[in-house]
Every structure is written in structure tokens, then in C-alpha cells.
Amino acid sequence: MAKSAVFELVQDRKGVTWDALMYVPTVAGLGTGAFMFWYDGNQGLAYLLFFLACFFFYQGIHRILGRLLLLPQSPVSLEVSKQRVVLRMRNGESVELIKNVRFFADHAGKSFGLTGMDMMGAKRQYVFHKGQFANEAGFGQATSSLKVFA
């Protein structure tokens, strides 16, 4: 049996602050623009800006709740071996990525993506941020153990 490494994830409060500073002004600006164009008589552009405000609002909420590990499908631990990756979710479910597992590191070294097929043949995609690991060494160990799948 191959040796596996287990990484427990924690809430990324610094990342949440950064995301809030990015999404709140964007949503507020788009919403204000939609409001202004609605009463200016340009309803087509108002609808577009309102749609974009809603889209960025939902995307921002999902990203923030994901970083805080509050969503039921948020991974709370990551187990990596040479053949597979097992993610334990907040709702107690385990997802085992066994086929077409791919690891994608960003150039800044602050996050990485993980994709693969689970036991049922469904494609799964996850993004992990440096702040979600207990320390920087844990993030480095996780990325080095996942390079097998690059």
C-alpha cells in the first residue's frame, strides 16, 4: 500500500477579507449603475448591469463561504497518495478522485486546482488556497505531493 499524506484544512480569514474587498465594491458599483440606467430610461443596459451584479454577488458569496468551509460540499481534509486523492467534505461525505486526476498550480504559488473523476464517473473540480492550510509548510507539502498528478 502506498504511503499517503493527510492535510486538514482551516478557515482562510485573510482570503475572505481580500475577497470581500474585491466583490463588495464590484457588486455595489454594478448595482448603482443598474439603478442609474433604469431611471435614465435605458432599461436594456440596466438589465445587463443588474444581471452582472447578481452574478458577481452569487460568485462572491460562494467563494467566501467556500474559503470559510461553511458550504456542505466544502473539503475539510485532503488525503493524497500516488494513485488517488480522497477529499472529506464538511457534510461527512468522502470523494475519491481516481481517474484523470490533474493538479494545476498557479504561478504566484498562492493556490492550486485539482480535478478528476470520482467513483461514479462524475468530474469534480476544487480550488485550494494557501490560507486554508494550517501553515505554509503544509501547503508546500500538499503541492509537492500532488505534483505526481501534474
C-alpha positions in Angstrom: 0.0 0.0 0.0 1.3 3.4 -0.9 2.0 5.9 1.8 -0.5 8.8 1.9 -0.3 12.3 3.3 -3.3 13.8 5.0 -3.9 17.6 5.2 -6.5 19.2 7.4 -8.0 22.4 6.0 -8.8 25.5 8.1 -10.8 28.7 7.5 -9.0 31.3 5.4 -10.0 34.5 7.1 -7.3 36.7 5.3 -8.6 35.4 2.0 -12.2 36.2 3.0 -11.1 39.8 3.7 -9.5 40.1 0.3 -12.5 38.6 -1.5 -14.9 40.9 0.4 -12.7 43.9 -0.6 -12.9 42.7 -4.2 -16.5 41.7 -4.5 -18.4 44.3 -2.4 -17.3 47.3 -4.4 -17.9 45.5 -7.7 -21.4 44.4 -6.8 -22.2 47.9 -5.4 -20.9 49.6 -8.5 -22.8 47.4 -10.9 -26.0 47.7 -8.8 -25.6 51.5 -8.7 -25.1 51.6 -12.4 -28.2 49.4 -13.0 -30.2 51.7 -10.8 -29.0 54.8 -12.6 -29.6 53.4 -16.1 -33.1 52.1 -15.1 -34.3 55.6 -14.2 -32.4 57.2 -17.1 -34.6 55.2 -19.5 -32.0 52.7 -20.7 -33.6 49.6 -19.4 -31.6 47.2 -21.6 -28.3 48.3 -20.1 -29.9 48.3 -16.6 -31.0 44.7 -17.0 -27.5 43.7 -18.1 -25.8 45.5 -15.2 -28.3 44.0 -12.7 -27.6 40.5 -14.1 -23.9 41.1 -13.7 -24.4 42.4 -10.1 -26.4 39.3 -9.2 -23.8 37.1 -10.9 -20.9 38.6 -9.0 -22.9 38.6 -5.8 -23.5 34.8 -6.0 -20.0 34.1 -7.1 -18.6 36.2 -4.2 -20.8 34.5 -1.7 -19.9 31.1 -2.9 -16.2 31.9 -2.8 -16.3 33.5 0.7 -18.4 30.6 2.1 -16.0 28.1 0.4 -13.0 29.7 2.0 -14.7 29.6 5.4 -15.5 25.9 4.8 -19.2 26.6 5.5 -20.7 25.0 2.4 -21.8 21.4 2.8 -19.6 20.4 -0.2 -16.5 22.2 1.1 -13.5 19.9 1.5 -12.2 19.9 5.1 -9.4 17.4 4.6 -7.2 16.2 1.7 -5.6 12.7 1.6 -3.0 12.3 -1.2 -1.4 9.1 -2.4 0.3 8.2 -5.7 -2.8 6.5 -7.1 -5.7 8.6 -5.8 -6.9 11.7 -3.9 -9.6 11.5 -1.2 -11.4 14.6 -0.1 -13.5 14.6 3.1 -16.4 17.1 2.8 -18.0 19.2 5.6 -21.2 17.1 5.3 -19.3 13.9 6.1 -19.2 12.6 2.6 -15.9 11.4 1.1 -15.0 12.0 -2.6 -12.3 9.8 -4.1 -10.7 11.1 -7.2 -9.3 8.0 -9.0 -9.3 8.8 -12.8 -7.9 11.6 -14.8 -6.7 13.4 -11.7 -4.9 16.6 -12.6 -3.1 19.2 -10.5 -2.8 22.8 -11.6 -0.6 25.2 -9.6 -0.9 29.0 -10.2 2.2 31.0 -11.0 2.0 33.1 -7.8 2.1 30.0 -5.6 -1.0 31.0 -3.6 -3.5 28.4 -4.7 -3.9 25.3 -6.8 -6.6 23.5 -8.6 -7.5 19.8 -8.5 -9.7 18.0 -11.0 -10.6 14.3 -11.5 -13.3 11.7 -11.9 -14.8 10.2 -8.8 -16.0 6.6 -8.4 -19.3 7.3 -10.1 -17.7 8.8 -13.2 -18.6 12.4 -12.4 -16.0 15.1 -13.0 -15.1 17.1 -9.8 -13.1 20.3 -9.6 -11.7 22.0 -6.5 -9.6 25.1 -5.7 -7.4 25.2 -2.6 -5.9 28.4 -1.2 -2.7 28.8 0.8 -4.6 30.2 3.7 -6.7 27.1 4.0 -3.7 25.1 5.2 -2.6 25.2 8.9 0.8 26.6 7.9 2.9 27.4 4.8 4.8 24.2 5.2 1.6 22.2 4.9 0.7 24.0 1.7 4.2 23.3 0.3 3.9 19.6 1.3 0.5 19.3 -0.3 1.6 20.9 -3.6 4.8 18.7 -3.7 2.8 15.5 -3.1 0.2 16.5 -5.7 2.9 17.1 -8.4 2.5 13.4 -9.2 -0.7 14.4 -11.0 0.6 17.4 -12.9 
